[in-house]
Amino acid sequence: MERVVWPRAILHLDMDAFFVNVHILENPDDKGIPLAVGGKPGQRGVIASASYEARTKGVRSAMASSKALKLCPELKLVSSNRPMIRSCSIKIMEILARYGTLERMSVDEAFVDLSLQKNPQALVKTILKRIKSETNLPASAGLATSKLVAKIASDFDKPEGFTVVKPGNESKFLAPLEIQRIYGIGPKTASLLNSLGVKTCSDIVSIDIQKLLPIFGQYSVNLKNKAKGVDNRPVDSSPWIAKQQGTENTFEKDISDSDTVEAALLDLCEEVSESIGQMGRSARTITIKLRWSNFKTITRQKTVPGEINKSTDIYKVAKTLLYENWKPGKPIRLMGVSASRLGVSDQQKLNLEFE
């Protein structure tokens, strides 16, 4: 058997329907049914994660729960178990860190640099088996010479798939894929490329760069390199830090009186406080999100002079923002609170003077 020489070997691991499968660990009877983590029946929430049985019925993450239930009336909706999700994530990352430099991307995905390993392809199979046996959770993986290609490969054969893109095959692997599969090509860039007749990665590779330059400038070179799978970004072992922590609630019925609105706001602030507290972090910027009955949505934020993580202080800031932008009696359909500019320090004793 021909031995593959890897100039770089980058693993991208992505857990399959992570929130759903964590729920199934404690509720095995829910395995094999259309299941989603997200807004409960009767509420106007959104789907956070869907089982593959639910996905076959058209249910997707970020979909309104009401729409999901219309597509799949037998769908079972459950709440996320955040403490268990965190615990499972820690176990997974500890396993991965044993094999090479680890870059955690979120609670359920990471890159690992396996370049120093003798047989990366065989090792990935071992890693996947180990994660399954130690956590009882399924995962998919991609192995390639770059982060860009490895990430696309991990999504190629879900669930519990393992796709290998051998050195020298990057461009061939990417060629038939739609351009939006490439990291950094969003709807706006894709629309501009489509206007030039570019729809697949092979189209980007073959198009004359002189046609790209007037629109994309020097980024044209980067676009062509990405479409070939050229990506020299290293796996970064810096601690993964969430940029913000937030939560929101779409109410079963619009709320409009001060007592109800303030109680709902406090619940959100307590949830955010718990999230950043579990991370051992505190925040400087608090943001609220308000959606009126006509679906118009606003976000407003305030930055405080020190770092806070207690729910009472988050609530003081959020309440100030609320009354600066809402008059009692005006119906609210959705409300959200988030904390950002997260720091690794104990809460400073701030005397927050808000009326």
C-alpha positions as CSV (number, residue, x, y, z in Angstrom):
1,M,0.0,0.0,0.0
2,E,1.4,3.4,-1.0
3,R,2.4,5.5,1.9
4,V,1.1,9.1,1.7
5,V,3.6,11.8,2.6
6,W,1.8,14.7,4.3
7,P,3.6,18.0,4.2
8,R,0.9,19.1,6.6
9,A,-1.9,17.0,8.0
10,I,-4.8,19.0,9.5
11,L,-7.8,17.3,11.1
12,H,-11.2,19.1,11.4
13,L,-13.5,17.3,13.7
14,D,-17.2,18.3,13.8
15,M,-19.6,16.6,16.2
16,D,-22.9,15.4,14.6
17,A,-26.1,17.0,15.8
18,F,-24.2,17.7,19.0
19,F,-27.0,19.3,21.1
20,V,-29.5,16.6,20.1
21,N,-27.1,13.7,20.7
22,V,-26.1,15.1,24.1
23,H,-29.9,15.1,25.0
24,I,-30.1,11.5,23.8
25,L,-27.4,10.4,26.3
26,E,-29.8,11.0,29.1
27,N,-32.9,10.3,27.1
28,P,-32.1,7.2,25.1
29,D,-35.8,6.6,24.2
30,D,-35.6,9.7,22.0
31,K,-33.1,8.1,19.7
32,G,-34.2,7.5,16.2
33,I,-37.2,9.9,16.2
34,P,-37.6,13.4,14.7
35,L,-36.1,15.5,17.5
36,A,-35.0,19.1,17.9
37,V,-33.4,21.2,20.5
38,G,-35.0,24.7,20.7
39,G,-38.2,26.5,21.3
40,K,-40.9,24.5,23.0
41,P,-44.4,23.8,21.6
42,G,-46.7,26.8,21.9
43,Q,-43.7,29.2,21.8
44,R,-42.4,31.2,18.9
45,G,-38.8,30.1,19.4
46,V,-36.2,28.8,16.9
47,I,-34.5,25.4,16.3
48,A,-30.9,25.2,17.7
49,S,-30.2,21.7,16.5
50,A,-32.1,18.9,14.7
51,S,-31.7,15.2,14.5
52,Y,-31.0,13.6,11.1
53,E,-34.5,12.1,11.3
54,A,-35.9,15.6,11.6
55,R,-33.7,16.9,8.9
56,T,-35.1,14.5,6.4
57,K,-38.5,16.2,7.0
58,G,-37.0,19.6,6.2
59,V,-36.3,20.8,9.8
60,R,-33.1,22.9,10.0
61,S,-31.3,24.9,12.7
62,A,-32.4,28.6,13.0
63,M,-35.8,27.7,11.6
64,A,-38.9,28.9,13.5
65,S,-40.3,26.2,15.8
66,S,-43.8,26.8,14.4
67,K,-42.5,26.2,10.8
68,A,-40.6,23.1,11.9
69,L,-43.8,21.7,13.5
70,K,-45.8,22.3,10.3
71,L,-43.1,20.4,8.3
72,C,-42.9,17.7,10.8
73,P,-46.0,17.5,13.2
74,E,-44.5,14.5,15.1
75,L,-41.3,16.5,15.9
76,K,-40.3,16.4,19.6
77,L,-39.0,19.7,20.9
78,V,-36.7,19.7,23.9
79,S,-34.6,22.3,25.8
80,S,-30.8,22.2,25.7
81,N,-28.9,20.8,28.6
82,R,-26.1,23.4,28.8
83,P,-24.1,22.0,31.7
84,M,-24.0,18.6,30.0
85,I,-23.1,20.1,26.7
86,R,-20.2,21.9,28.3
87,S,-19.1,18.8,30.1
88,C,-19.1,16.7,26.9
89,S,-17.3,19.4,25.0
90,I,-14.5,19.4,27.6
91,K,-14.1,15.6,27.3
92,I,-13.9,15.8,23.5
93,M,-11.3,18.6,23.5
94,E,-9.2,16.7,26.1
95,I,-9.1,13.7,23.8
96,L,-8.2,15.7,20.7
97,A,-5.4,17.6,22.6
98,R,-3.5,14.4,23.1
99,Y,-2.7,14.1,19.4
100,G,-1.4,17.5,18.4
101,T,-1.9,21.2,18.6
102,L,-5.6,21.9,19.2
103,E,-7.6,24.9,17.9
104,R,-11.1,24.9,19.4
105,M,-13.6,26.6,17.1
106,S,-16.7,26.1,19.2
107,V,-18.2,23.7,21.7
108,D,-18.5,21.0,19.0
109,E,-15.7,21.5,16.4
110,A,-12.0,21.9,16.4
111,F,-8.8,21.6,14.3
112,V,-5.9,19.4,15.3
113,D,-2.5,19.6,13.6
114,L,-1.4,16.0,13.0
115,S,1.6,16.9,10.9
116,L,4.1,15.2,13.3
117,Q,2.2,11.9,13.4
118,K,3.5,9.0,11.2
119,N,0.2,7.9,9.8
120,P,-2.4,10.7,10.2
121,Q,-5.1,8.9,8.2
122,A,-5.1,5.8,10.5
123,L,-4.8,8.0,13.5
124,V,-8.0,9.9,12.7
125,K,-9.9,6.6,12.6
126,T,-8.5,5.9,16.1
127,I,-9.5,9.3,17.3
128,L,-13.1,8.9,16.1
129,K,-13.4,5.5,17.7
130,R,-12.0,6.9,20.9
131,I,-14.5,9.8,21.0
132,K,-17.4,7.4,20.4
133,S,-16.3,4.9,23.0
134,E,-15.5,7.6,25.7
135,T,-18.4,9.9,25.2
136,N,-20.9,7.8,23.2
137,L,-21.3,10.7,20.8
138,P,-21.0,10.6,17.0
139,A,-18.6,12.8,15.1
140,S,-17.4,13.4,11.5
141,A,-14.0,14.3,10.4
142,G,-12.0,15.7,7.5
143,L,-8.3,15.3,6.9
144,A,-6.4,17.5,4.5
145,T,-3.3,19.7,4.1
146,S,-5.1,22.9,5.1
147,K,-7.8,24.1,7.5
148,L,-9.9,25.3,4.6
149,V,-10.1,21.9,2.9
150,A,-10.3,19.9,6.1
151,K,-13.4,21.8,7.3
152,I,-15.2,21.3,4.0
153,A,-14.2,17.6,4.0
154,S,-15.6,17.0,7.5
155,D,-19.1,18.1,6.3
156,F,-18.9,15.9,3.2
157,D,-20.2,12.6,4.5
158,K,-22.3,13.3,7.7
159,P,-23.2,11.7,10.0
160,E,-20.1,9.7,11.2
161,G,-18.2,10.2,8.0
162,F,-14.5,10.6,7.5
163,T,-13.3,12.2,4.3
164,V,-9.6,12.3,3.3
165,V,-8.2,14.8,0.7
166,K,-4.7,13.6,0.0
167,P,-1.9,16.0,-0.8
168,G,-2.1,17.2,-4.4
169,N,-5.8,16.5,-4.7
170,E,-7.2,19.7,-3.1
171,S,-8.1,21.5,-6.3
172,K,-9.8,18.4,-7.8
173,F,-11.8,17.8,-4.6
174,L,-13.0,21.4,-4.5
175,A,-13.6,21.8,-8.3
176,P,-17.3,20.8,-8.5
177,L,-18.3,22.4,-5.2
178,E,-20.4,25.6,-5.1
179,I,-18.3,28.7,-4.3
180,Q,-20.1,29.4,-1.1
181,R,-18.7,26.2,0.4
182,I,-15.4,28.2,0.6
183,Y,-14.7,30.0,3.9
184,G,-14.9,33.7,3.4
185,I,-17.2,33.7,0.4
186,G,-20.5,35.0,1.7
187,P,-23.7,35.9,-0.2
188,K,-22.4,39.3,-1.4
189,T,-19.1,37.9,-2.8
190,A,-21.0,35.0,-4.3
191,S,-23.5,37.3,-6.0
192,L,-20.6,39.3,-7.5
193,L,-18.9,36.1,-8.7
194,N,-22.2,34.7,-10.1
195,S,-22.5,37.9,-12.2
196,L,-19.3,36.9,-13.9
197,G,-20.6,33.4,-14.5
198,V,-18.6,31.9,-11.6
199,K,-20.6,29.2,-9.7
200,T,-18.2,26.5,-8.8
201,C,-14.6,26.4,-7.4
202,S,-13.3,25.2,-10.8
203,D,-14.9,28.4,-12.3
204,I,-12.8,30.6,-10.0
205,V,-9.6,28.6,-10.9
206,S,-10.2,28.9,-14.7
207,I,-11.5,32.5,-14.9
208,D,-9.0,35.1,-16.2
209,I,-7.8,37.0,-13.1
210,Q,-8.1,40.2,-15.2
211,K,-11.9,39.8,-14.9
212,L,-11.7,39.6,-11.1
213,L,-9.3,42.4,-10.5
214,P,-11.7,45.3,-11.3
215,I,-14.2,44.0,-8.7
216,F,-12.1,42.3,-6.1
217,G,-8.6,44.0,-6.4
218,Q,-5.8,42.0,-4.8
219,Y,-8.4,39.8,-3.1
220,S,-8.7,38.1,-6.5
221,V,-5.4,36.2,-5.9
222,N,-6.8,35.1,-2.5
223,L,-10.0,33.9,-4.1
224,K,-8.1,31.8,-6.7
225,N,-5.9,30.3,-4.0
226,K,-8.8,29.4,-1.8
227,A,-10.6,27.7,-4.8
228,K,-7.4,25.6,-5.2
229,G,-7.3,24.7,-1.5
230,V,-4.3,26.8,-0.8
231,D,-4.5,27.9,2.9
232,N,-1.4,28.3,5.0
233,R,-3.1,29.4,8.2
234,P,-1.6,27.5,11.1
235,V,-3.6,25.6,13.8
236,D,-3.8,28.2,16.6
237,S,-3.6,26.9,20.1
238,S,-4.6,30.2,21.7
239,P,-7.5,29.6,24.1
240,W,-10.8,29.6,22.4
241,I,-12.9,32.5,23.7
242,A,-16.5,33.2,22.8
243,K,-16.8,36.8,21.5
244,Q,-20.2,37.1,23.3
245,Q,-22.8,35.2,25.2
246,G,-26.4,35.8,24.7
247,T,-29.9,34.5,24.8
248,E,-33.3,35.6,23.6
249,N,-37.0,34.7,23.9
250,T,-39.8,34.9,21.4
251,F,-43.0,35.2,23.5
252,E,-46.0,33.0,23.0
253,K,-48.0,36.2,23.1
254,D,-46.7,39.8,22.7
255,I,-45.9,41.3,26.1
256,S,-46.5,45.0,26.9
257,D,-46.9,45.8,30.6
258,S,-43.8,46.8,32.6
259,D,-44.0,44.1,35.2
260,T,-44.1,41.3,32.6
261,V,-41.4,42.9,30.5
262,E,-39.1,43.5,33.4
263,A,-39.6,39.9,34.7
264,A,-38.8,38.5,31.2
265,L,-35.7,40.8,31.0
266,L,-34.4,39.7,34.4
267,D,-34.8,36.0,33.3
268,L,-32.6,36.7,30.3
269,C,-30.0,38.6,32.3
270,E,-29.8,35.7,34.8
271,E,-29.2,33.3,32.0
272,V,-26.5,35.4,30.4
273,S,-24.9,35.9,33.9
274,E,-24.9,32.1,34.4
275,S,-23.3,31.5,31.0
276,I,-20.4,34.0,31.4
277,G,-20.0,32.9,35.0
278,Q,-19.5,29.3,33.9
279,M,-16.8,30.5,31.6
280,G,-15.1,32.4,34.4
281,R,-15.5,35.6,32.5
282,S,-17.1,39.0,32.8
283,A,-18.3,41.6,30.3
284,R,-18.0,45.3,29.5
285,T,-20.7,45.6,26.9
286,I,-24.4,44.7,27.3
287,T,-26.7,44.5,24.3
288,I,-30.5,44.2,24.2
289,K,-32.5,43.1,21.2
290,L,-36.2,44.1,20.8
291,R,-38.6,43.0,18.1
292,W,-42.0,44.7,17.9
293,S,-45.3,43.1,16.8
294,N,-44.7,44.3,13.3
295,F,-41.4,42.4,13.2
296,K,-39.2,45.5,13.2
297,T,-36.1,44.7,15.3
298,I,-33.7,47.0,17.0
299,T,-30.5,46.3,19.0
300,R,-29.0,48.8,21.4
301,Q,-25.9,48.4,23.6
302,K,-24.1,50.1,26.4
303,T,-20.4,49.7,27.5
304,V,-19.7,50.1,31.2
305,P,-16.4,51.4,32.7
306,G,-15.4,48.1,34.3
307,E,-16.2,44.4,34.0
308,I,-19.5,42.8,35.3
309,N,-20.9,39.3,35.4
310,K,-23.6,39.4,38.2
311,S,-27.2,39.3,37.0
312,T,-28.2,42.3,39.1
313,D,-25.6,44.5,37.3
314,I,-26.3,43.1,33.9
315,Y,-30.0,43.8,34.6
316,K,-29.3,47.4,35.6
317,V,-27.6,48.1,32.3
318,A,-30.2,46.1,30.2
319,K,-33.1,47.9,32.0
320,T,-31.7,51.3,31.2
321,L,-31.4,50.3,27.6
322,L,-35.0,49.0,27.6
323,Y,-36.6,52.2,28.9
324,E,-34.5,54.3,26.6
325,N,-36.1,52.5,23.6
326,W,-39.5,51.2,24.8
327,K,-42.6,52.8,26.2
328,P,-44.8,50.6,28.5
329,G,-47.8,49.4,26.5
330,K,-45.9,48.9,23.2
331,P,-46.1,45.2,22.4
332,I,-42.8,43.2,22.3
333,R,-42.7,40.0,20.3
334,L,-39.0,39.1,21.1
335,M,-36.4,40.2,23.6
336,G,-32.8,39.3,23.8
337,V,-29.8,40.1,26.0
338,S,-26.1,39.5,25.3
339,A,-22.8,40.3,26.9
340,S,-19.6,41.0,24.9
341,R,-16.1,42.4,25.3
342,L,-15.5,39.5,27.6
343,G,-12.6,39.6,29.9
344,V,-10.8,37.1,32.2
345,S,-11.1,38.9,35.5
346,D,-13.2,39.0,38.6
347,Q,-16.1,41.4,38.6
348,Q,-15.0,44.8,39.8
349,K,-17.2,46.4,42.4
350,L,-18.9,49.0,40.3
351,N,-21.4,51.5,41.6
352,L,-23.7,51.4,38.6
353,E,-25.9,54.5,38.9
354,F,-28.8,53.8,36.5
355,E,-32.3,55.1,37.1
